[in-house]
Amino acid sequence: MSGTKVEVRAAGIERTVVEEVRVHPIDPVKVVSVRPDRRWQRRPRCGVCRERAPLYDRGRRRRWRSLDDGLLTVFLEADLPRVSCPGHGVVIAAVPWARHGAGHTIPFDETVAWFAAGASKKLIAQLLRINWHTVGSVLERVMAERDGQDGDRLAGVTRIGIDEVSFAKGQRYLTVVVDHDSGRLLYVAEGRSKATVHGFFDLLGQTRCDELTHVSADGAEWIAAVVAERAGQAALCLDPFHVVKWAGDALDEVRRQVWNAARRAGMKETARQLKDSRYALWKNPQNLTEKQELKLSLIQETNKPLYRAYLLKEQLRAVFAPGGPERVHLLDAWLRWASRSRLAPFVKLARTIRARRTDIANALAFKLTNARVEALNTRIRLIIRRAYGFRSVQALRAMILLCLAGYARPLPGRALAETA
């Protein structure tokens, strides 16, 4: 094999001819002068749309960073002409070794994307000797191309889960949509509003919106309203975890009310015990410590309203224990008890749950929760923490899609090595 072919094969690119290789006498830098092969040159294309276009001028010489050769930093150089595209005007002609507007070769970009799925941006920057911010730019470029090449990720979707996850200080959120059947991330966008959810349904298209059968979500009205408007035939399943959390919040409100009443009455010791009872009331009975069990027994004897609130919380949690549609009858019984409990927070909660009874009944009947979405949210938080932040939301979105949307790729060069 000739030296020029070795250089092309080592760079992991095709349809390219090596004209000259220069190694700097002092700095560890190697510059490889290349040009597209004759077939590529005979068919010049627009770098943006890759459609045939007539040459405009000879352009100028350009340089791209390639994969390192041992300790040598490798750059490709070529005279790159410009073409006159009917749709994009005068643009740089497409080349076989790099994406349009990129300063790195395609194998270099793919290597960065492969490492990014399991390593931090800081580690990638050190390993490949690039800037920390460059990693995010490369990911945006790679994911923009993969979105168009990997087929329709939304095809055949019938059961989805919608939720939001915080990604930065200042109440900044991402809305995520997950396929319950495959576990893949389908959609991620900044914001948590009706417009953000509408963005997903616009991407899905009305025909596929009509094919949805189940949608799981928390109690957010901005999700429920859009689902009812865009996919009214789908069964909206209200996540049981959030319903039980509402009961926990109501219990905590009752605890604060009785604590304030005891404090105003001068019952300092009772107030102190109530203040310290928060975790005993919140925890599941099987997880209580001996000290917490004693505190709960004391509340049962001395504070009937607070203990009644505790029982209401536990009974609502029992409604969502493993079972079937018959659990709806237990929910109705709980609603009757809460409505006449004379505890204002639980009376209010009963009205809220009664308004969403159909959605809760769907969750009980179809046994569909947002647990898969919450697990994905945990992985998103891990990605953000591992990367030590992102320069742009688009770079964050690209990283999340790369790791969670099923875009698995082999390490660049492996397929080439296997066929050698």
C-alpha positions as CSV (number, residue, x, y, z in Angstrom):
1,M,0.0,0.0,0.0
2,S,1.4,3.4,-1.0
3,G,2.2,6.1,1.6
4,T,-0.6,8.3,0.3
5,K,-3.2,5.5,0.7
6,V,-1.9,4.9,4.2
7,E,-2.5,8.6,5.1
8,V,-6.0,8.5,3.7
9,R,-6.9,5.3,5.5
10,A,-5.4,6.5,8.7
11,A,-7.5,9.7,8.5
12,G,-10.6,7.6,8.1
13,I,-11.8,9.4,5.0
14,E,-12.8,8.3,1.5
15,R,-12.7,9.7,-2.1
16,T,-9.7,11.8,-1.2
17,V,-6.3,12.0,-2.7
18,V,-3.2,12.9,-0.7
19,E,-0.9,15.2,-2.6
20,E,1.8,16.0,0.0
21,V,2.7,15.3,3.7
22,R,4.7,17.9,5.7
23,V,5.9,17.5,9.2
24,H,7.0,20.7,11.0
25,P,10.7,20.5,12.0
26,I,10.1,21.8,15.5
27,D,6.4,21.7,16.5
28,P,4.6,18.3,16.7
29,V,2.4,19.2,13.7
30,K,1.7,17.3,10.5
31,V,0.0,18.9,7.5
32,V,-1.5,16.7,4.8
33,S,-2.4,18.4,1.5
34,V,-5.4,16.7,0.0
35,R,-7.9,17.1,-2.8
36,P,-11.2,15.3,-3.7
37,D,-10.8,12.5,-6.2
38,R,-11.6,13.1,-9.9
39,R,-15.2,11.8,-9.7
40,W,-15.9,14.2,-6.8
41,Q,-14.3,17.1,-8.6
42,R,-16.4,16.4,-11.8
43,R,-19.6,16.8,-9.8
44,P,-19.2,19.9,-7.6
45,R,-22.0,20.2,-5.0
46,C,-23.3,22.9,-2.6
47,G,-21.9,22.4,0.9
48,V,-25.3,23.1,2.5
49,C,-27.7,21.0,0.5
50,R,-25.3,18.7,-1.3
51,E,-27.1,19.4,-4.6
52,R,-25.2,19.8,-7.9
53,A,-24.1,23.4,-8.5
54,P,-21.8,25.2,-11.0
55,L,-18.4,26.5,-9.9
56,Y,-18.2,30.1,-8.9
57,D,-14.5,30.7,-8.3
58,R,-11.4,28.9,-7.1
59,G,-11.9,29.9,-3.5
60,R,-9.0,29.8,-1.2
61,R,-6.9,27.3,0.8
62,R,-8.5,26.0,4.0
63,R,-7.5,23.7,6.8
64,W,-9.3,21.1,9.0
65,R,-8.2,19.4,12.2
66,S,-8.0,15.6,11.8
67,L,-7.3,12.7,14.2
68,D,-3.9,12.8,15.8
69,D,-1.1,10.6,14.5
70,G,0.5,9.5,17.7
71,L,1.9,12.7,19.3
72,L,1.5,14.7,16.0
73,T,-1.4,17.0,15.6
74,V,-2.7,16.5,12.1
75,F,-4.3,19.0,9.8
76,L,-5.8,18.5,6.3
77,E,-5.3,21.3,3.8
78,A,-7.0,21.8,0.5
79,D,-7.9,24.5,-2.1
80,L,-11.6,24.7,-1.7
81,P,-13.6,26.4,-4.5
82,R,-17.0,28.0,-4.2
83,V,-20.2,27.1,-6.1
84,S,-23.3,29.1,-7.0
85,C,-26.2,27.2,-5.5
86,P,-29.7,28.2,-6.8
87,G,-31.1,27.8,-3.2
88,H,-28.2,29.0,-1.0
89,G,-26.3,31.4,-3.3
90,V,-22.5,31.5,-3.4
91,V,-21.2,28.9,-0.8
92,I,-18.2,26.7,-0.2
93,A,-18.3,23.5,-2.2
94,A,-18.9,20.2,-0.4
95,V,-15.9,18.0,0.4
96,P,-15.8,14.3,1.3
97,W,-13.8,14.7,4.5
98,A,-15.7,17.4,6.4
99,R,-19.2,18.8,7.1
100,H,-20.1,22.2,5.8
101,G,-18.8,25.0,8.0
102,A,-16.8,22.6,10.2
103,G,-13.2,23.1,11.1
104,H,-12.7,19.4,11.8
105,T,-12.9,16.2,9.7
106,I,-15.9,13.9,9.9
107,P,-14.0,11.1,11.7
108,F,-12.8,13.7,14.2
109,D,-16.4,14.9,14.9
110,E,-17.6,11.3,15.2
111,T,-14.8,10.5,17.6
112,V,-15.8,13.4,19.8
113,A,-19.5,12.3,19.7
114,W,-18.6,8.7,20.6
115,F,-16.6,9.8,23.6
116,A,-19.2,12.3,24.7
117,A,-21.7,9.5,25.3
118,G,-19.7,8.3,28.3
119,A,-17.1,10.9,29.2
120,S,-17.1,14.5,30.5
121,K,-16.4,17.4,28.1
122,K,-13.3,18.3,30.1
123,L,-11.8,14.8,29.6
124,I,-12.6,14.9,25.9
125,A,-11.0,18.3,25.5
126,Q,-7.8,17.1,27.2
127,L,-7.7,13.8,25.3
128,L,-8.3,15.2,21.8
129,R,-6.5,18.6,22.5
130,I,-9.4,20.8,21.7
131,N,-11.2,23.6,23.5
132,W,-13.9,22.8,26.1
133,H,-16.5,24.8,24.1
134,T,-15.5,23.1,20.9
135,V,-17.0,19.8,22.2
136,G,-20.4,21.4,22.4
137,S,-20.1,22.8,18.9
138,V,-19.1,19.4,17.5
139,L,-22.1,17.7,19.2
140,E,-24.5,20.3,17.7
141,R,-23.1,19.6,14.3
142,V,-23.2,15.8,14.6
143,M,-26.7,15.7,16.0
144,A,-28.1,18.0,13.4
145,E,-26.9,15.6,10.7
146,R,-28.1,12.4,12.6
147,D,-31.6,13.8,13.0
148,G,-31.9,13.8,9.3
149,Q,-30.1,10.5,8.6
150,D,-31.5,8.1,11.3
151,G,-35.0,7.8,9.9
152,D,-38.2,8.9,11.6
153,R,-37.7,8.5,15.4
154,L,-41.4,9.3,15.9
155,A,-42.7,6.5,13.7
156,G,-45.0,4.0,15.5
157,V,-45.2,5.9,18.7
158,T,-48.4,5.2,20.6
159,R,-47.6,5.6,24.4
160,I,-45.6,8.7,25.6
161,G,-44.7,10.3,28.8
162,I,-44.2,14.1,29.2
163,D,-42.4,15.9,32.0
164,E,-40.0,18.8,32.7
165,V,-36.5,18.8,34.3
166,S,-34.5,21.7,35.6
167,F,-31.1,22.3,34.0
168,A,-29.9,25.6,35.3
169,K,-30.5,28.2,38.0
170,G,-33.1,30.8,37.5
171,Q,-36.1,28.5,36.9
172,R,-34.7,27.2,33.6
173,Y,-36.4,23.9,32.4
174,L,-36.4,21.4,29.6
175,T,-39.5,19.7,28.5
176,V,-38.9,16.0,27.6
177,V,-41.1,13.4,25.9
178,V,-40.3,9.7,26.2
179,D,-41.6,6.6,24.3
180,H,-42.9,4.2,27.0
181,D,-42.5,1.2,24.8
182,S,-38.9,1.7,23.6
183,G,-37.6,3.9,26.5
184,R,-36.1,6.3,23.9
185,L,-36.1,10.0,24.3
186,L,-38.3,11.5,21.5
187,Y,-38.1,15.2,22.1
188,V,-36.3,17.7,24.3
189,A,-36.8,21.5,24.2
190,E,-36.2,24.5,26.4
191,G,-39.1,25.8,28.5
192,R,-42.1,24.3,30.2
193,S,-45.2,25.8,28.6
194,K,-48.1,25.0,26.3
195,A,-46.0,26.3,23.4
196,T,-43.2,23.8,24.2
197,V,-45.6,20.9,24.2
198,H,-47.3,22.1,21.1
199,G,-43.8,22.0,19.5
200,F,-43.7,18.3,20.0
201,F,-47.1,17.7,18.6
202,D,-46.3,19.9,15.6
203,L,-43.2,17.7,15.0
204,L,-45.3,14.6,15.4
205,G,-47.9,15.6,12.9
206,Q,-51.7,15.4,13.2
207,T,-51.9,11.9,11.7
208,R,-49.6,10.4,14.3
209,C,-51.2,12.5,17.0
210,D,-54.4,10.6,16.2
211,E,-52.5,7.3,16.7
212,L,-51.5,8.0,20.3
213,T,-53.3,5.8,22.8
214,H,-51.8,6.8,26.2
215,V,-50.1,9.9,27.6
216,S,-48.6,10.0,31.1
217,A,-47.8,13.3,32.9
218,D,-47.8,15.0,36.2
219,G,-50.6,17.3,37.2
220,A,-49.4,20.3,35.2
221,E,-52.3,22.0,33.5
222,W,-50.1,23.2,30.6
223,I,-49.6,19.6,29.6
224,A,-53.1,18.4,30.1
225,A,-54.6,21.2,28.1
226,V,-52.4,20.6,25.1
227,V,-52.9,16.8,25.2
228,A,-56.7,17.3,25.3
229,E,-56.5,19.7,22.3
230,R,-54.0,17.8,20.1
231,A,-54.6,14.1,21.1
232,G,-58.1,14.1,22.7
233,Q,-58.5,10.4,21.9
234,A,-55.5,9.4,24.0
235,A,-56.0,8.4,27.7
236,L,-54.2,10.9,29.9
237,C,-52.7,9.1,32.9
238,L,-51.9,11.2,35.9
239,D,-48.8,10.0,37.6
240,P,-49.6,8.4,41.0
241,F,-46.4,9.7,42.5
242,H,-47.4,13.3,42.1
243,V,-50.9,12.6,43.5
244,V,-49.4,11.1,46.7
245,K,-47.0,14.1,46.8
246,W,-50.0,16.4,46.9
247,A,-51.2,14.4,49.9
248,G,-47.8,14.8,51.6
249,D,-48.0,18.6,51.0
250,A,-51.5,18.7,52.5
251,L,-50.2,16.7,55.5
252,D,-47.4,19.2,56.0
253,E,-49.8,22.1,55.8
254,V,-51.9,20.5,58.6
255,R,-48.8,19.9,60.7
256,R,-47.8,23.6,60.4
257,Q,-51.3,24.7,61.3
258,V,-51.4,22.6,64.5
259,W,-47.8,23.6,65.3
260,N,-48.7,27.3,65.0
261,A,-51.8,26.8,67.1
262,A,-49.8,25.1,69.9
263,R,-47.1,27.8,69.8
264,R,-49.7,30.6,70.1
265,A,-51.3,28.8,73.0
266,G,-48.0,28.8,74.8
267,M,-47.6,25.0,74.6
268,K,-43.8,25.1,73.9
269,E,-43.1,21.4,74.4
270,T,-46.0,20.3,72.2
271,A,-44.9,22.7,69.5
272,R,-41.4,21.4,69.6
273,Q,-42.6,17.8,69.3
274,L,-44.8,18.7,66.3
275,K,-41.9,20.5,64.6
276,D,-39.7,17.5,65.0
277,S,-42.3,15.1,63.7
278,R,-42.0,16.0,60.0
279,Y,-40.0,12.9,58.9
280,A,-42.0,10.6,61.1
281,L,-45.2,11.7,59.3
282,W,-43.6,11.7,55.8
283,K,-41.9,8.3,55.8
284,N,-43.6,5.0,54.9
285,P,-44.6,3.0,58.0
286,Q,-42.2,0.1,57.2
287,N,-39.3,2.5,57.1
288,L,-39.8,4.2,60.4
289,T,-37.1,4.1,63.1
290,E,-38.0,3.1,66.7
291,K,-37.8,6.8,67.7
292,Q,-40.1,7.9,64.9
293,E,-42.6,5.1,65.7
294,L,-42.7,6.5,69.3
295,K,-43.3,10.0,68.0
296,L,-46.1,8.8,65.8
297,S,-47.7,7.0,68.7
298,L,-47.5,10.2,70.7
299,I,-49.2,12.2,67.9
300,Q,-52.0,9.5,67.8
301,E,-52.7,10.0,71.5
302,T,-52.4,13.8,71.7
303,N,-53.3,15.3,68.3
304,K,-56.2,13.7,66.6
305,P,-56.5,16.1,63.6
306,L,-52.8,15.6,62.7
307,Y,-53.1,11.9,63.0
308,R,-56.2,11.9,60.9
309,A,-54.2,13.8,58.2
310,Y,-51.5,11.1,58.4
311,L,-54.0,8.3,57.9
312,L,-55.5,10.2,54.9
313,K,-52.0,10.4,53.4
314,E,-51.3,6.7,54.0
315,Q,-54.7,5.6,52.7
316,L,-54.2,7.6,49.4
317,R,-50.9,5.9,49.0
318,A,-52.5,2.5,49.5
319,V,-55.0,3.3,46.7
320,F,-52.0,3.2,44.2
321,A,-50.6,-0.1,45.5
322,P,-50.4,-2.9,42.9
323,G,-53.9,-3.8,41.7
324,G,-56.3,-3.3,38.9
325,P,-59.3,-1.0,37.9
326,E,-61.1,-1.9,41.1
327,R,-58.7,0.5,42.9
328,V,-61.0,3.3,41.5
329,H,-63.6,2.3,44.2
330,L,-60.9,2.8,46.9
331,L,-60.2,6.2,45.4
332,D,-63.9,7.2,45.6
333,A,-64.0,6.1,49.2
334,W,-61.0,8.1,50.0
335,L,-62.5,11.2,48.4
336,R,-65.7,10.9,50.6
337,W,-63.5,10.6,53.7
338,A,-61.3,13.5,52.8
339,S,-64.3,15.7,51.9
340,R,-65.7,15.3,55.4
341,S,-62.4,15.2,57.3
342,R,-62.8,18.9,58.5
343,L,-59.2,19.4,57.5
344,A,-59.1,22.3,55.0
345,P,-56.0,21.2,53.1
346,F,-57.4,17.7,52.5
347,V,-60.9,19.1,51.6
348,K,-59.1,21.2,49.0
349,L,-57.1,18.3,47.8
350,A,-60.2,16.2,47.5
351,R,-61.7,18.8,45.1
352,T,-58.5,18.8,43.1
353,I,-58.4,15.0,42.8
354,R,-62.1,14.8,42.0
355,A,-61.5,17.2,39.1
356,R,-58.7,14.9,37.8
357,R,-60.5,11.7,38.7
358,T,-60.7,10.4,35.1
359,D,-56.9,10.9,34.6
360,I,-56.2,9.1,37.8
361,A,-58.6,6.3,36.9
362,N,-56.7,5.9,33.6
363,A,-53.4,5.5,35.5
364,L,-55.0,2.8,37.7
365,A,-56.6,1.0,34.8
366,F,-53.6,1.0,32.4
367,K,-50.9,0.8,35.2
368,L,-49.0,3.6,33.4
369,T,-46.9,6.0,35.4
370,N,-44.2,8.6,34.7
371,A,-41.5,6.4,36.4
372,R,-39.7,5.8,33.1
373,V,-39.6,9.6,32.4
374,E,-38.4,10.4,35.9
375,A,-35.6,7.8,35.4
376,L,-34.6,9.6,32.2
377,N,-34.6,12.9,34.0
378,T,-32.1,11.5,36.5
379,R,-29.8,10.6,33.6
380,I,-30.2,14.0,32.1
381,R,-29.1,15.6,35.4
382,L,-26.1,13.3,35.5
383,I,-25.2,14.3,31.9
384,I,-25.4,18.0,32.9
385,R,-23.3,17.4,36.1
386,R,-20.7,15.3,34.2
387,A,-20.2,17.9,31.6
388,Y,-19.7,20.7,34.1
389,G,-22.3,22.8,32.3
390,F,-22.9,23.8,28.7
391,R,-22.3,27.0,26.7
392,S,-25.6,26.8,24.9
393,V,-28.9,25.1,25.3
394,Q,-28.5,23.6,21.8
395,A,-25.2,21.9,22.9
396,L,-27.0,20.5,25.9
397,R,-29.9,19.3,23.8
398,A,-27.4,17.6,21.4
399,M,-25.6,15.8,24.2
400,I,-28.9,14.6,25.7
401,L,-30.2,13.3,22.4
402,L,-26.8,11.6,21.7
403,C,-27.0,9.7,24.9
404,L,-30.7,9.0,25.3
405,A,-32.3,9.0,21.8
406,G,-30.9,5.7,20.5
407,Y,-28.1,7.2,18.4
408,A,-25.6,4.5,19.2
409,R,-22.6,4.4,16.8
410,P,-19.5,2.3,16.7
411,L,-16.1,4.0,17.4
412,P,-15.0,5.7,14.1
413,G,-12.5,3.5,12.3
414,R,-13.6,0.2,13.9
415,A,-15.7,-0.8,10.8
416,L,-12.7,0.2,8.6
417,A,-10.4,-1.9,10.7
418,E,-12.7,-4.9,10.6
419,T,-12.8,-4.9,6.8
420,A,-9.0,-4.4,6.4
